[in-house]
Amino acid sequence: MRDMTTAPRAFSNASRYLTDNLLKDIRLVVISGPSGSGKSTAMKALEDLGFFCVDNMPAGLMPKFMELAAQSGEISKAAAVVDVRGREFLAEFIPVFTGLKKSGYKAELVFLEAADDALVRRFSETRRRHPLAASESPLEGLERERELLSELKANADRVIDTTGFNVHELREMIRESFSVAPARWKIALSIVSFGYRWGIPVDADLVIDIRFLPNPYFAGRLRPLDGKADEVRGYVLGQPAAREFLARMRGFLEYLIPLYRKEGKSYLTVAIGCTGGRHRSVVIADVLAEELASTEITARVRHRDIGKF
């Protein structure tokens, strides 16, 4: 006679196997960052893309949440915000999240960052008080918040500097980055022009210094213009070194991007810097993106410092 006591065990094992495999097909995006960095905007953009969104989820609940999502059969992608509002759970987040990734789950941590002056301005515009500030000034709270979130930032899969983004630009960037399924991922390539005078972009993967090119700033009539002006573009591209650099840089990225894609990297930010971020880097960033377009590599271009003097 067949031993019926093995049936429940077999069913349980089959159910666990099914749940585990369904769970690993669910995409989980965790958004973190200091207050005012754009987490709410990012979550709304992900919600528009069909992500099941949870605000301020305790880390300890993530494995159970993923399991329930798999069992529901209706959730294929989820997003959660983790920040200082749940600071009693921050210490356990990295071990839990790392455990999920090591187990094969499609989990990624995106950290939104912004310069202090931008965050202070945003608090001023919304007339909100920083949750960790004892005084009216948000700077005190921002300093404490960065300290509490430092481990999350260090372990992030991607750090996005939102300093130069408005709400619409950030929402569009999130949509572009997360609008495709993991199996069809293409690298979201961003080219950022910047000025060394103002610091290197915090979200840069590759930093390219083009200060070897002659500076239009010292050509008197070009000084008040920026890299969008035809005269400045002609001056920069008139240099033989500029044309050779663009050809070599294009070849380098054509070689590098498929290798990054093969290893599962979904974002690449190339920062191109000159002294002030107003002339040379703007021209090179624009032209590089235009030339890459002919190779079916689409790049989003952002000129971080073009308006600074």
Wavefront OBJ file of the C-alpha trace (Angstrom):
o trace
v 0.000 0.000 0.000
v 1.238 3.492 -0.839
v 2.454 5.522 2.128
v 0.078 8.496 2.104
v 2.134 10.296 4.752
v 4.613 11.290 2.051
v 1.993 13.137 0.022
v 1.783 16.267 2.169
v 5.589 16.438 2.266
v 5.839 16.073 -1.514
v 3.178 18.736 -2.024
v 4.958 21.035 0.410
v 8.291 20.573 -1.382
v 6.694 21.184 -4.775
v 4.938 24.271 -3.463
v 8.166 25.604 -1.968
v 10.030 24.946 -5.239
v 7.347 26.770 -7.227
v 7.254 29.704 -4.806
v 11.053 30.038 -4.759
v 11.245 30.125 -8.551
v 8.361 32.565 -8.896
v 9.922 34.752 -6.212
v 13.211 34.938 -8.089
v 11.342 36.181 -11.163
v 10.012 39.201 -9.255
v 11.969 42.408 -9.701
v 12.535 44.411 -6.527
v 13.801 48.001 -6.641
v 14.609 49.685 -3.334
v 14.889 53.482 -3.334
v 16.782 55.312 -0.603
v 18.458 58.669 -0.063
v 18.267 61.801 2.082
v 15.052 63.737 2.557
v 14.346 65.951 -0.444
v 16.437 63.912 -2.888
v 13.405 62.853 -4.970
v 12.334 59.501 -3.519
v 8.612 60.309 -3.745
v 8.968 61.378 -7.371
v 10.896 58.196 -8.176
v 8.260 56.018 -6.527
v 5.445 57.712 -8.432
v 7.321 57.120 -11.683
v 7.792 53.433 -10.807
v 4.116 53.154 -9.902
v 3.262 54.537 -13.347
v 5.375 51.709 -14.807
v 3.295 49.097 -13.008
v 5.490 48.502 -9.967
v 3.708 47.508 -6.753
v 5.043 50.224 -4.431
v 5.474 50.131 -0.660
v 6.623 53.183 1.277
v 8.993 52.758 4.239
v 9.040 48.942 4.351
v 10.914 47.449 7.359
v 13.860 45.370 6.114
v 12.831 42.315 8.056
v 9.564 42.114 6.143
v 11.139 42.083 2.678
v 11.662 38.297 2.373
v 8.102 37.642 3.539
v 6.766 40.342 1.225
v 8.548 38.741 -1.743
v 7.124 35.368 -0.815
v 3.571 36.714 -0.585
v 4.023 38.575 -3.873
v 5.086 35.340 -5.566
v 2.129 33.461 -4.148
v -0.287 36.125 -5.368
v 0.727 35.500 -8.976
v -0.172 39.111 -9.809
v 2.992 40.988 -8.844
v 5.984 40.774 -11.199
v 7.807 43.905 -10.045
v 7.849 45.764 -6.766
v 9.472 48.879 -5.334
v 10.055 50.051 -1.788
v 11.420 53.145 -0.083
v 13.849 52.692 2.817
v 14.956 55.827 4.666
v 15.500 57.337 8.112
v 11.824 57.151 9.014
v 12.498 53.488 9.747
v 15.889 54.039 11.345
v 15.317 51.312 13.945
v 15.368 48.875 10.970
v 18.309 50.395 9.042
v 20.944 48.242 10.753
v 19.314 45.050 9.489
v 18.636 46.262 5.951
v 22.023 45.499 4.343
v 22.237 41.887 5.646
v 18.641 41.184 4.555
v 19.015 42.849 1.152
v 22.399 41.238 0.478
v 20.895 37.880 1.400
v 18.131 38.349 -1.163
v 20.621 39.179 -3.909
v 22.926 36.283 -3.068
v 19.950 33.945 -3.232
v 19.387 34.956 -6.844
v 16.574 37.466 -6.504
v 16.463 40.395 -8.942
v 16.934 43.049 -6.286
v 18.646 46.406 -6.736
v 19.279 49.338 -4.431
v 19.118 52.821 -5.934
v 20.396 55.698 -3.795
v 19.285 59.238 -4.676
v 21.757 61.937 -3.726
v 21.816 65.728 -4.005
v 24.029 68.588 -2.913
v 23.223 70.232 0.419
v 22.305 73.563 -1.157
v 19.795 71.847 -3.457
v 18.233 69.919 -0.563
v 18.012 73.054 1.588
v 16.372 74.930 -1.285
v 13.819 72.154 -1.748
v 12.935 72.230 1.940
v 12.583 75.993 1.740
v 10.298 75.756 -1.294
v 8.017 73.184 0.333
v 8.231 74.819 3.790
v 8.817 71.423 5.315
v 10.964 70.797 8.360
v 13.687 68.168 8.156
v 12.626 65.125 10.243
v 15.985 64.989 12.071
v 16.554 68.723 12.541
v 16.143 70.048 16.071
v 16.268 73.635 14.793
v 14.609 75.326 11.840
v 17.706 74.836 9.656
v 17.665 71.542 7.724
v 21.484 71.359 7.533
v 21.711 69.859 11.001
v 19.268 67.128 10.058
v 20.932 66.469 6.697
v 24.280 65.847 8.357
v 22.771 63.318 10.754
v 20.743 61.719 7.960
v 23.782 61.211 5.726
v 25.531 59.498 8.620
v 22.621 57.097 9.154
v 22.341 56.316 5.435
v 26.077 56.027 4.700
v 26.070 52.211 4.650
v 23.127 52.107 2.245
v 24.888 54.509 -0.101
v 28.109 52.472 0.060
v 26.203 49.312 -0.909
v 23.967 50.872 -3.576
v 23.875 49.376 -7.054
v 23.466 52.868 -8.403
v 23.853 56.380 -6.982
v 21.884 59.056 -8.846
v 22.730 62.723 -8.322
v 19.421 64.599 -8.584
v 20.911 68.044 -7.905
v 20.362 69.290 -11.452
v 17.030 67.532 -12.051
v 13.620 69.080 -11.795
v 10.636 66.857 -10.966
v 9.821 66.158 -14.631
v 13.416 65.307 -15.579
v 13.818 62.913 -12.654
v 10.532 61.184 -13.431
v 11.543 60.751 -17.085
v 14.976 59.396 -16.151
v 13.408 56.814 -13.812
v 10.963 55.775 -16.519
v 13.769 55.336 -19.051
v 15.861 53.294 -16.614
v 13.146 50.926 -15.369
v 10.705 50.620 -18.243
v 12.059 47.302 -19.568
v 12.055 43.815 -18.106
v 15.395 42.530 -16.734
v 15.690 39.943 -19.511
v 15.610 42.743 -22.095
v 17.777 45.215 -20.182
v 19.948 47.551 -22.136
v 22.404 49.716 -20.319
v 20.925 53.106 -19.442
v 23.821 55.293 -20.593
v 24.074 58.801 -19.196
v 26.665 61.322 -20.339
v 27.146 64.191 -17.896
v 29.189 67.292 -18.649
v 30.663 68.975 -15.579
v 33.284 71.425 -14.356
v 36.104 70.320 -12.060
v 35.699 73.671 -10.331
v 32.366 72.404 -8.985
v 33.429 68.856 -8.115
v 33.134 65.442 -9.784
v 29.546 64.090 -10.136
v 28.837 61.625 -7.326
v 27.059 59.196 -9.675
v 29.908 58.913 -12.206
v 31.136 55.448 -13.217
v 33.735 56.766 -15.642
v 35.338 60.216 -15.360
v 36.995 61.647 -18.473
v 39.139 64.790 -18.258
v 39.163 66.843 -21.478
v 41.104 69.830 -20.168
v 43.800 68.949 -22.725
v 41.682 70.750 -25.350
v 42.155 74.505 -25.876
v 39.711 76.462 -23.732
v 37.184 78.721 -25.554
v 37.016 80.772 -22.344
v 40.263 82.435 -23.377
v 38.935 83.302 -26.828
v 37.387 86.609 -25.766
v 34.323 86.610 -27.996
v 33.418 83.049 -26.949
v 33.706 83.578 -23.203
v 30.074 84.667 -22.561
v 28.684 81.827 -24.709
v 28.288 78.171 -23.763
v 28.820 74.856 -25.545
v 25.391 74.991 -27.159
v 26.448 77.957 -29.314
v 27.532 77.128 -32.863
v 30.634 79.316 -32.511
v 31.857 77.397 -29.453
v 31.022 74.041 -31.019
v 32.971 74.987 -34.141
v 35.952 76.142 -32.076
v 36.133 72.920 -30.040
v 35.536 70.544 -32.946
v 38.043 72.479 -35.042
v 40.801 71.040 -32.883
v 42.305 67.829 -34.390
v 42.675 66.412 -30.878
v 38.926 66.792 -30.286
v 38.006 64.766 -33.369
v 40.521 62.035 -32.543
v 39.331 61.905 -28.934
v 35.690 61.497 -30.026
v 36.589 58.640 -32.376
v 38.595 56.848 -29.689
v 35.946 57.446 -27.014
v 33.195 56.131 -29.257
v 35.227 52.990 -29.978
v 35.977 52.550 -26.291
v 32.297 52.687 -25.322
v 31.283 50.406 -28.189
v 33.769 47.885 -26.800
v 32.943 48.415 -23.130
v 29.129 48.547 -23.081
v 28.531 44.964 -24.318
v 30.932 43.702 -21.642
v 29.084 45.601 -18.916
v 25.768 44.357 -20.287
v 27.053 40.752 -20.249
v 27.866 41.110 -16.550
v 24.363 42.394 -15.823
v 25.183 46.079 -15.334
v 22.130 48.145 -16.184
v 23.469 51.689 -15.717
v 26.561 53.517 -16.897
v 27.255 57.185 -16.210
v 30.125 58.764 -18.126
v 31.177 62.141 -16.736
v 33.114 64.426 -19.102
v 34.802 67.320 -17.374
v 36.527 70.557 -18.246
v 37.432 73.463 -15.991
v 34.062 75.178 -15.603
v 31.687 72.729 -17.285
v 30.394 75.395 -19.639
v 32.226 75.059 -22.972
v 34.388 72.047 -23.907
v 32.625 69.340 -21.878
v 29.204 70.452 -23.159
v 30.292 70.198 -26.801
v 32.024 66.828 -26.362
v 29.104 65.323 -24.413
v 26.580 66.388 -27.052
v 28.636 65.215 -30.023
v 29.549 61.904 -28.372
v 25.853 61.148 -27.773
v 25.033 62.088 -31.380
v 27.733 59.784 -32.755
v 26.760 56.894 -30.476
v 23.181 57.151 -31.755
v 24.370 55.807 -35.103
v 25.527 52.634 -33.338
v 22.101 52.087 -31.699
v 23.512 53.124 -28.311
v 21.145 55.717 -26.875
v 22.600 58.135 -24.352
v 20.857 60.640 -22.127
v 22.855 63.876 -21.864
v 22.848 66.206 -18.889
v 24.865 69.418 -18.573
v 25.266 69.816 -14.851
v 27.217 73.061 -14.722
v 26.364 74.851 -17.967
v 24.565 77.654 -16.128
v 27.290 78.316 -13.554
v 29.831 81.103 -13.778
l 1 2 3 4 5 6 7 8 9 10 11 12 13 14 15 16 17 18 19 20 21 22 23 24 25 26 27 28 29 30 31 32 33 34 35 36 37 38 39 40 41 42 43 44 45 46 47 48 49 50 51 52 53 54 55 56 57 58 59 60 61 62 63 64 65 66 67 68 69 70 71 72 73 74 75 76 77 78 79 80 81 82 83 84 85 86 87 88 89 90 91 92 93 94 95 96 97 98 99 100 101 102 103 104 105 106 107 108 109 110 111 112 113 114 115 116 117 118 119 120 121 122 123 124 125 126 127 128 129 130 131 132 133 134 135 136 137 138 139 140 141 142 143 144 145 146 147 148 149 150 151 152 153 154 155 156 157 158 159 160 161 162 163 164 165 166 167 168 169 170 171 172 173 174 175 176 177 178 179 180 181 182 183 184 185 186 187 188 189 190 191 192 193 194 195 196 197 198 199 200 201 202 203 204 205 206 207 208 209 210 211 212 213 214 215 216 217 218 219 220 221 222 223 224 225 226 227 228 229 230 231 232 233 234 235 236 237 238 239 240 241 242 243 244 245 246 247 248 249 250 251 252 253 254 255 256 257 258 259 260 261 262 263 264 265 266 267 268 269 270 271 272 273 274 275 276 277 278 279 280 281 282 283 284 285 286 287 288 289 290 291 292 293 294 295 296 297 298 299 300 301 302 303 304 305 306 307 308 309
